[in-house]
């Protein structure tokens, strides 16, 4: 990174007027005495390339290089509820092993909580080299201060090169706070992760509404932080025997102090989680009528699946946000997904393109959904879906 420097001793009314006219963003102003560059500047350097020589100068900032050899290992934060481990953890462990194979680094797991060692043993079946466990009464319930303190203590003592966190409700709270305290960057909702031989983690995620894929690298910062949504990576198969070891970590009790007191916990009623569904019937704008939605529900029930939707139907308050598929919704990876009346915008496709089998029904033969679908049916869903239901019911009978 760098910044524009104005050599005020070379500024006069004539060249100042030229620079003001050259700037395409209106970021340069002149008050008769001083030339200023505002925050509207996009660093296009047009003022340097086409402006009066020497008046504007681009100065590179000095970046402090770090000793990357001091940072070793790829760590996965274990998201759990005290008993069961969230499946995104296993997916991240599988990915961590792929990344570690490039640099020959160990794979770590970090587990915070109370009485969690039994759950930690489950991870030893997935090829983790070391599981670092902070087991303390103060960590029984998730509270941001003690969890952050324990996480930072782990980073300070072990110095992992990269840290992968699931983009769950807990992970999205914890990862930014820890990254900020460690003065490290954080890339959220990554869809692709690659590793360079020099241990730089290439974090790839959709940007500008999914229209481009941004590659983010932190060459002078460690650890490298990223969050990944559930169902983005494949979950590895467990090994029959345990491997690796559990390392019990210690931290000063006063470091886990918190101003938050948990008075009680109430179990949240279980609702449909489209991320876990094996069969999904997704509806878009072309199937938003009440009759179409009823048909989609009947088809989902017949197949033993659930109904999901695209963003426009959430914005119109037809569906709840937890039923939305896409970049701003949920990422799904069912065995079968039927897309009814969905055009297939990139934002939607990014959230379901990894599904095992995609069937699309649309009247528009040029709809983008057919580019990602395994099977496409061009026609009116009001004619096609009843035929599907008829076939399913006949088979059941």
C-alpha positions in Angstrom: 0.0 0.0 0.0 1.0 3.6 -0.4 -0.3 7.2 -0.4 -0.3 10.3 -2.6 2.1 13.0 -1.5 1.5 16.6 -2.6 4.7 18.7 -3.1 3.2 22.0 -2.0 6.3 24.0 -2.9 5.6 23.2 -6.6 1.9 24.0 -6.5 0.7 27.2 -8.3 -2.7 28.3 -9.6 -2.1 27.0 -13.1 -1.0 23.4 -12.3 -3.5 23.2 -9.5 -6.3 23.9 -11.9 -5.0 21.2 -14.3 -4.9 18.6 -11.5 -8.4 19.5 -10.3 -9.7 18.9 -13.9 -7.7 15.7 -14.4 -9.0 13.9 -11.3 -12.0 11.7 -12.4 -13.3 11.4 -8.8 -13.3 15.1 -7.8 -10.9 14.2 -5.0 -8.5 17.1 -5.6 -9.3 20.7 -4.4 -7.3 24.0 -4.3 -8.2 26.9 -2.0 -5.7 29.3 -3.5 -3.0 28.4 -1.1 -3.0 24.6 -0.6 -3.7 21.6 -2.7 -5.7 18.9 -0.9 -6.6 15.3 -1.7 -9.8 14.0 -0.1 -11.0 10.5 0.8 -12.7 10.3 -2.6 -9.3 9.4 -4.1 -9.3 5.9 -5.6 -5.5 5.9 -6.2 -5.9 5.7 -9.9 -2.7 7.8 -10.2 -4.1 9.8 -13.1 -2.8 13.0 -11.5 0.8 11.5 -11.6 0.6 10.1 -15.1 -1.0 13.1 -16.8 -0.5 15.9 -14.3 2.3 18.4 -14.0 5.6 16.6 -13.3 6.7 16.4 -9.7 3.6 18.0 -8.1 2.0 14.7 -7.2 4.0 11.8 -6.0 3.1 8.2 -5.0 5.0 7.1 -1.9 5.1 3.4 -1.1 4.6 2.6 2.6 7.3 0.5 4.2 5.9 -2.9 5.2 7.6 -4.9 7.9 8.3 -8.4 6.8 7.7 -11.2 9.3 9.6 -14.4 10.0 7.2 -16.9 8.6 9.3 -19.8 10.0 8.1 -18.8 13.5 4.5 -19.6 12.6 3.7 -23.2 11.9 0.6 -25.4 11.6 -3.0 -25.0 10.3 -5.6 -24.8 13.1 -9.3 -25.5 13.0 -11.5 -24.0 15.7 -13.9 -26.6 17.0 -17.5 -25.4 17.1 -19.5 -27.4 19.5 -22.3 -27.3 22.1 -20.6 -29.2 24.8 -21.6 -32.6 23.5 -21.9 -32.7 19.7 -19.5 -31.0 17.3 -20.8 -29.0 14.4 -20.2 -30.7 11.1 -18.5 -27.7 9.6 -15.6 -28.5 11.9 -15.0 -31.9 10.2 -15.2 -30.2 6.8 -12.5 -27.7 7.8 -10.3 -30.5 9.2 -10.5 -32.2 5.8 -9.5 -29.0 4.1 -6.8 -28.2 6.6 -5.2 -31.6 5.8 -5.1 -30.7 2.1 -3.5 -27.3 2.8 -1.0 -28.8 5.2 0.1 -31.3 2.6 1.5 -28.4 0.6 3.7 -27.0 3.4 4.2 -30.2 5.4 2.7 -28.4 8.5 0.8 -30.2 11.3 -3.0 -29.9 11.6 -4.2 -28.5 14.9 -7.7 -28.2 16.5 -8.6 -25.8 19.2 -11.4 -26.7 21.6 -12.7 -24.4 24.3 -15.3 -25.3 26.9 -16.0 -27.4 30.1 -15.8 -31.2 30.2 -15.1 -31.4 26.4 -12.3 -33.9 26.4 -14.7 -36.8 25.5 -15.9 -34.9 22.5 -12.3 -34.0 21.6 -11.5 -37.7 21.2 -13.9 -37.8 18.2 -11.6 -35.6 16.3 -8.7 -38.0 16.7 -10.5 -40.2 14.1 -10.0 -37.5 11.5 -6.3 -37.3 11.4 -5.7 -34.2 13.6 -2.1 -34.1 14.8 -2.8 -32.2 18.0 -6.0 -31.0 19.7 -5.4 -28.1 22.2 -8.1 -28.1 24.9 -8.9 -25.3 27.3 -11.2 -26.9 29.9 -12.4 -24.4 32.5 -15.6 -23.5 34.4 -15.4 -20.0 32.9 -15.7 -21.5 29.4 -18.9 -23.6 30.1 -21.1 -21.1 28.3 -20.0 -19.0 25.3 -19.0 -15.5 26.5 -17.0 -13.4 24.2 -14.3 -12.2 26.6 -13.1 -15.5 28.1 -13.3 -17.2 24.8 -11.3 -14.5 23.1 -8.7 -14.6 25.9 -8.3 -18.3 25.6 -8.1 -18.2 21.8 -5.4 -15.4 21.9 -3.5 -17.4 24.6 -3.4 -20.3 22.2 -2.1 -18.2 19.4 0.6 -16.6 21.5 1.9 -19.9 22.8 1.5 -22.2 19.7 1.8 -19.6 16.8 -0.3 -21.4 14.1 0.3 -20.0 10.6 -3.4 -20.3 9.5 -6.7 -20.5 11.4 -9.9 -21.8 9.9 -13.2 -21.0 11.7 -16.7 -22.1 10.7 -19.0 -19.3 9.7 -21.6 -20.3 12.4 -23.4 -17.8 14.7 -20.6 -18.4 17.3 -17.7 -18.3 14.7 -18.9 -15.1 13.2 -18.7 -13.4 16.6 -15.5 -14.9 17.8 -13.2 -14.8 14.8 -13.4 -11.1 14.1 -12.7 -10.2 17.7 -9.7 -12.6 18.0 -8.3 -11.4 14.6 -8.6 -7.7 15.7 -6.8 -8.4 19.0 -4.0 -10.2 17.1 -3.9 -7.3 14.6 -4.5 -9.9 11.8 -6.8 -9.7 8.8 -9.9 -11.8 8.4 -11.5 -13.0 5.2 -15.2 -14.0 5.8 -17.2 -16.6 4.0 -14.4 -18.1 1.8 -15.5 -20.6 -0.9 -12.0 -21.7 -2.0 -8.8 -22.0 0.0 -5.4 -22.7 -1.5 -1.9 -22.8 0.0 1.4 -21.5 -1.3 4.6 -23.3 -0.6 5.8 -20.2 1.4 2.8 -20.8 3.8 0.7 -17.8 2.4 -3.0 -18.8 2.5 -4.9 -17.8 -0.7 -8.4 -17.0 0.5 -11.0 -16.8 -2.3 -14.5 -15.4 -1.9 -17.2 -13.9 -4.0 -17.2 -10.0 -4.1 -19.4 -7.3 -5.6 -22.5 -9.4 -5.3 -20.8 -12.6 -6.6 -19.8 -11.0 -9.9 -16.1 -11.6 -9.2 -14.0 -13.9 -7.1 -11.6 -12.0 -5.0 -8.2 -13.6 -4.0 -7.0 -12.3 -0.7 -3.5 -12.9 0.6 -1.8 -11.7 3.8 1.9 -12.0 3.1 3.1 -9.9 6.0 0.6 -10.9 8.7 0.3 -14.0 10.9 -1.8 -15.8 11.8 -4.0 -15.8 8.7 -7.7 -15.9 9.6 -10.7 -17.0 7.6 -14.2 -18.2 8.1 -15.9 -20.8 5.9 -19.6 -21.6 5.6 -21.1 -25.0 6.3 -21.4 -27.3 3.3 -18.7 -25.5 1.2 -16.1 -28.3 1.6 -16.5 -32.1 1.6 -16.5 -33.8 5.0 -13.8 -36.5 5.2 -14.5 -40.1 6.3 -13.3 -40.9 9.8 -10.5 -43.4 10.5 -11.2 -46.5 12.5 -8.4 -45.8 14.9 -7.4 -42.7 16.8 -4.3 -40.8 15.9 -2.7 -37.6 17.2 -2.8 -36.3 20.8 -4.8 -34.1 23.1 -2.8 -31.3 24.7 -4.4 -29.7 27.8 -3.7 -26.0 28.0 -3.6 -23.8 31.1 -4.5 -20.1 31.4 -4.5 -17.8 34.4 -8.1 -17.7 35.9 -8.1 -13.9 35.9 -7.6 -13.9 32.2 -11.0 -15.5 31.8 -12.9 -12.8 33.7 -16.1 -11.6 32.1 -18.7 -8.8 32.8 -21.3 -11.1 31.3 -23.2 -13.4 33.6 -25.3 -16.2 32.2 -28.5 -16.4 34.3 -30.2 -19.2 32.4 -30.3 -21.1 29.1 -33.5 -21.8 27.0 -33.5 -24.5 24.4 -34.3 -23.0 21.0 -37.2 -24.8 19.2 -35.8 -26.9 16.4 -36.8 -25.6 13.0 -36.1 -26.8 9.4 -32.4 -26.4 8.5 -32.1 -26.4 4.8 -28.3 -26.8 5.1 -28.9 -30.3 6.5 -31.5 -31.4 4.0 -30.8 -34.2 1.5 -33.6 -33.1 -0.8 -34.7 -29.5 -1.5 -37.4 -28.0 -3.6 -36.4 -24.4 -4.3 -38.8 -21.8 -5.6 -38.0 -18.5 -7.3 -40.0 -15.5 -8.6 -41.5 -17.7 -11.3 -43.1 -19.9 -8.7 -44.0 -17.3 -6.0 -47.8 -17.6 -6.2 -49.6 -19.3 -3.4 -50.7 -22.2 -5.7 -47.1 -22.7 -6.9 -45.8 -22.7 -3.3 -48.4 -25.2 -2.2 -47.4 -27.4 -5.2 -43.7 -27.1 -4.2 -44.6 -28.1 -0.6 -46.5 -31.1 -1.8 -43.6 -32.2 -4.0 -41.1 -31.7 -1.1 -43.3 -33.8 1.2 -43.6 -36.5 -1.4 -39.8 -36.7 -1.8 -39.1 -36.3 2.0 -37.5 -33.0 1.5 -37.9 -29.3 2.4 -38.8 -26.1 0.6 -36.3 -23.3 0.1 -36.3 -20.1 -1.9 -34.4 -17.3 -3.6 -33.7 -13.8 -2.1 -36.6 -11.9 -3.8 -39.1 -14.1 -2.0 -37.5 -13.3 1.3 -37.6 -9.6 0.5 -41.3 -9.8 -0.3 -41.8 -11.5 3.1 -43.1 -14.6 1.5 -40.4 -16.8 3.1 -38.3 -16.5 6.2 -34.6 -15.7 5.7 -33.5 -19.1 7.1 -35.1 -20.7 4.0 -33.0 -18.6 1.5 -30.3 -20.2 -0.6 -27.4 -18.0 -1.8 -24.5 -15.7 -0.9 -26.7 -13.8 1.5 -28.6 -16.9 2.7 -27.5 -20.5 3.3 -25.1 -22.7 1.4 -26.6 -26.1 0.7 -25.3 -29.4 -0.7 -28.2 -31.8 -0.9 -28.3 -35.0 -2.8 -31.1 -33.6 -5.0 -32.3 -30.1 -5.5 -35.3 -29.1 -7.8 -35.3 -25.5 -8.9 -38.8 -24.3 -9.8 -39.1 -21.0 -11.7 -35.6 -19.9 -10.7 -33.5 -17.9 -13.3 -30.2 -18.8 -11.6 -28.5 -15.6 -10.7 -24.8 -16.0 -9.7 -25.7 -15.2 -6.0 -28.2 -18.1 -5.9 -26.0 -20.5 -7.9 -23.0 -19.9 -5.5 -25.1 -21.3 -2.7 -26.2 -24.6 -4.3 -23.9 -25.4 -7.2 -22.1 -28.2 -5.2 -25.3 -30.2 -4.9 -25.1 -33.8 -6.1 -28.0 -33.5 -8.6 -29.6 -30.3 -9.8 -32.9 -30.4 -11.7 -34.2 -27.1 -13.1 -37.6 -26.3 -14.5 -38.0 -23.0 -16.3 -39.9 -21.7 -19.3 -36.9 -19.7 -20.4 -34.5 -21.9 -22.3 -31.7 -19.3 -21.9 -32.0 -19.1 -18.1 -28.6 -19.2 -16.4 -29.8 -22.0 -14.1 -29.4 -24.4 -17.0 -25.7 -23.7 -16.9 -25.3 -25.4 -13.5 -28.2 -27.9 -13.7 -27.5 -31.6 -14.4 -31.0 -32.0 -15.8 -33.0 -29.2 -17.3 -36.7 -29.2 -18.2 -38.0 -26.3 -20.4 -41.7 -25.8 -19.7 -44.4 -24.6 -17.4 -44.0 -25.9 -13.9 -47.8 -26.0 -13.5 -47.8 -28.8 -16.1 -44.6 -30.5 -15.2 -44.8 -30.7 -11.3 -48.2 -32.4 -11.3 -46.7 -35.1 -13.7 -43.8 -35.6 -11.3 -46.2 -35.9 -8.3 -48.3 -38.4 -10.3 -45.2 -40.5 -11.0 -44.0 -40.4 -7.4 -47.4 -41.4 -6.0 -47.7 -44.2 -8.5 -44.3 -45.6 -7.5 -45.2 -45.4 -3.8 -48.5 -47.2 -4.5 
